[in-house]
């Protein structure tokens, strides 16, 4: 198993955010981000600069780890790139991996009247979290136990979750306060979820030693591994989906110091200050007939028999019991805070905090990685440019850029830092295409 497939299977020692917390970084604060801005705060659906906005297709990916760092210039070089040999590794007892893929399909929003707006959002999403895995053990299994060095390892609270689902959201926003200098909007998105399934692991304690001369692995502890509905990350089955309900809620406050009366539309007298607060991805999906294996890892085994399949290796060398039961996979609930300040007519600067509300270590939850972003931007009707600077969990600094040119949006919250750094721990990219229908 290599790269992503290996990470996932190992993560579940059987198997590897942005905004959403780690999706479309820098773009969602744009007052012309349309339906994508609604995914980060449903209150953005009302009082926008559009009569209507139609999203055709948008995709964002965000990945990171404190286990390895990558020099992007090596990837862009002509000599080829091997993640196993060309990445810098930082193994510890508590390494973490994260991946978020977010695809927004055909979606739209429009104004019902001066105070109310609605939107329909279709999305496909995939999350991977691996928490507190021992990096040396991970590296040795990845190298198929060919290490020539002995080592000890001790992991506590190892956990991981992979979850893939789609959603259809109905967003409604309303202006709840309209005073000359103060506007308050509120919004909610009710989401119908369809789960394609997932896998998860948990080990409250796992310790042991690897002896290279004898090619033996001695372990103590337990490991629980679960899989919903015969979930296969290499062959996702979208013909047997499981339903669930999700929810986003949010509010925005705008300060208009020069607005003379409340009959002037807010988009004609742009705010000086905007503050946003949202909680996204409240909810879960219940899966019937989830198979959970519990492994007793108290044994010494011969690693020379390992043949690149972690689950088969576990089944062949450790006693296990299997139960089938209902499980509930929670969405990556997050708190999102925004302060957006207008420096001049076209220049603004925003500060965002995206914080996970999920307790780390629960194998039935996904979570975003915590981040704080400052993003200056140039914003006009047909063109925007933004340059986000972020501090991200795993101790990584990211500097990126993006632009909106009419219907086309492209960007990355880390493109410049990835190019300049010898060892980047996070990376992301997004692209989108929409049909904007602006107000006159």
QUIBELWO-V638575 format. One record per residue. N is the residue number from 0. NEAR is the number of other C-alpha atoms within 12 Angstrom. Layout:
# QUIBELWO-V638575
[[N,NEAR] [N,NEAR]]
This chain:
# QUIBELWO-V638575
[[0,24] [1,22] [2,23] [3,24] [4,24] [5,29] [6,38] [7,39] [8,41] [9,46] [10,47] [11,43] [12,46] [13,42] [14,43] [15,42] [16,49] [17,51] [18,52] [19,54] [20,50] [21,51] [22,44] [23,48] [24,56] [25,57] [26,54] [27,46] [28,50] [29,46] [30,40] [31,43] [32,51] [33,52] [34,55] [35,53] [36,40] [37,54] [38,55] [39,50] [40,45] [41,48] [42,46] [43,53] [44,50] [45,47] [46,48] [47,44] [48,35] [49,33] [50,30] [51,32] [52,37] [53,31] [54,36] [55,27] [56,28] [57,39] [58,36] [59,41] [60,37] [61,41] [62,42] [63,42] [64,41] [65,35] [66,37] [67,34] [68,31] [69,34] [70,30] [71,29] [72,23] [73,25] [74,18] [75,14] [76,13] [77,8] [78,10] [79,13] [80,18] [81,18] [82,22] [83,24] [84,18] [85,21] [86,25] [87,24] [88,24] [89,24] [90,24] [91,25] [92,28] [93,29] [94,36] [95,42] [96,45] [97,44] [98,39] [99,42] [100,35] [101,39] [102,35] [103,38] [104,28] [105,28] [106,34] [107,37] [108,43] [109,35] [110,30] [111,20] [112,16] [113,25] [114,29] [115,27] [116,38] [117,38] [118,40] [119,36] [120,39] [121,37] [122,35] [123,31] [124,37] [125,39] [126,47] [127,47] [128,48] [129,52] [130,45] [131,41] [132,44] [133,39] [134,34] [135,33] [136,40] [137,42] [138,34] [139,33] [140,34] [141,35] [142,22] [143,27] [144,32] [145,25] [146,25] [147,16] [148,19] [149,22] [150,28] [151,24] [152,31] [153,29] [154,34] [155,24] [156,30] [157,40] [158,46] [159,49] [160,51] [161,52] [162,45] [163,40] [164,43] [165,34] [166,40] [167,31] [168,36] [169,33] [170,42] [171,39] [172,39] [173,31] [174,33] [175,22] [176,20] [177,26] [178,24] [179,22] [180,27] [181,29] [182,39] [183,32] [184,39] [185,37] [186,40] [187,39] [188,41] [189,31] [190,35] [191,31] [192,35] [193,33] [194,40] [195,37] [196,47] [197,50] [198,48] [199,48] [200,44] [201,41] [202,38] [203,25] [204,26] [205,34] [206,31] [207,27] [208,28] [209,30] [210,27] [211,22] [212,17] [213,20] [214,25] [215,28] [216,35] [217,29] [218,30] [219,26] [220,27] [221,31] [222,40] [223,39] [224,42] [225,46] [226,41] [227,39] [228,30] [229,23] [230,29] [231,22] [232,29] [233,14] [234,13] [235,21] [236,21] [237,19] [238,12] [239,18] [240,26] [241,31] [242,25] [243,30] [244,29] [245,34] [246,35] [247,39] [248,37] [249,40] [250,37] [251,41] [252,36] [253,37] [254,29] [255,29] [256,20] [257,19] [258,24] [259,16] [260,18] [261,22] [262,17] [263,20] [264,28] [265,38] [266,27] [267,21] [268,27] [269,34] [270,35] [271,30] [272,28] [273,36] [274,33] [275,39] [276,33] [277,41] [278,38] [279,40] [280,45] [281,33] [282,30] [283,31] [284,36] [285,30] [286,34] [287,23] [288,21] [289,26] [290,27] [291,29] [292,32] [293,28] [294,34] [295,25] [296,30] [297,23] [298,23] [299,22] [300,27] [301,24] [302,30] [303,20] [304,20] [305,27] [306,20] [307,26] [308,27] [309,34] [310,32] [311,18] [312,27] [313,38] [314,24] [315,20] [316,25] [317,28] [318,20] [319,21] [320,19] [321,19] [322,18] [323,20] [324,18] [325,20] [326,28] [327,33] [328,46] [329,38] [330,46] [331,49] [332,35] [333,40] [334,35] [335,41] [336,34] [337,39] [338,29] [339,35] [340,31] [341,30] [342,18] [343,17] [344,18] [345,24] [346,24] [347,33] [348,32] [349,37] [350,32] [351,41] [352,39] [353,40] [354,33] [355,33] [356,26] [357,28] [358,20] [359,27] [360,27] [361,29] [362,41] [363,40] [364,40] [365,45] [366,48] [367,44] [368,48] [369,35] [370,37] [371,37] [372,41] [373,34] [374,38] [375,34] [376,36] [377,33] [378,34] [379,25] [380,27] [381,25] [382,25] [383,33] [384,34] [385,38] [386,36] [387,40] [388,33] [389,42] [390,29] [391,37] [392,31] [393,29] [394,21] [395,31] [396,30] [397,38] [398,35] [399,38] [400,35] [401,38] [402,35] [403,35] [404,27] [405,25] [406,28] [407,26] [408,40] [409,33] [410,37] [411,42] [412,48] [413,41] [414,32] [415,29] [416,31] [417,32] [418,24] [419,19] [420,24] [421,20] [422,29] [423,37] [424,39] [425,48] [426,42] [427,42] [428,36] [429,41] [430,32] [431,37] [432,29] [433,32] [434,29] [435,33] [436,25] [437,25] [438,19] [439,11]]
